[in-house]
Structure formats: structure tokens, C-alpha cells
Amino acid sequence: MTAEKEDNFVWALKRFRELLKCPEYSKVIVTDRYAALMNAVDRIFSKATALLCR
């Protein structure tokens, strides 16, 4: 990615979701505490449980 911005994370997570080819997607997503990534995960994997690393 050219920059760690929310829109770029959204794009990358959409591509990742397409690769999963599973109707339920991921049930758990683990990220660091980077706000842009957390927001993107919430947008793309809204039903997943989001866990944060320390």
C-alpha cells in the first residue's frame, strides 16, 4: 500500500474478503491499535469480533 490510510485498508480488506470465498467470512480479526485499520475492519468485517494486540 502507498499509505496506511483507512481507504487503503478498506480496499485491501475487500480483496482479502474476496479471497476467502466463504459466506461467513472471518469470525475474529486481530489488529494492532491503529485507528484507520480498526475502522476499516469494522466497515468490511462488521460481524466479526475485533481483538486488539497490545
N, C-alpha and C positions, 0 to 999 in steps of 0.2 A: 504494500500500500504506500501511496505517496505521503500520506499524513494520517495520524491517529485521530481522525475526526469521526463524529457519530455517523454521518452519511457514509463514510468509507466502511465502517464496521457493519452498518446495515447491509451494504452491498455484499461484503464478504460473508456475512451470516446467511444471507439469502442463497448464495451459491452453495454454501455448506449444507443448508437445508435441502436443496435440490439433490445433492449427492447422497443424502441419507435414504431417499426413496422409501420412506416409512410414513404411513399416515399419522402415527402418533408423535413423530419427531423425537426429540430428546426430552426426557423427563427431568433431567438435572443438568444444569450448566454451572460450571465453576469458573470464576473470573477473578482478576485482581480488583482493586477498588477504584479502577479508572472509570470516571463518571460516563464518558462517552460510550465505552464498551458496555457498561451496565444498562444504559438507556437503550442501546441497540439490541441487546439480548431481550430486554423487556418488550421491545417492539416486534421482534421476529419470533421469539420463543415465549410468547406471553403466558402459556400454560405450564411452562417448565418451572421447577423450583430453582431459584438462583442462589448459589452458595458463593461466599466471598473468601478468598485466601487472605491471610494476614499480611 
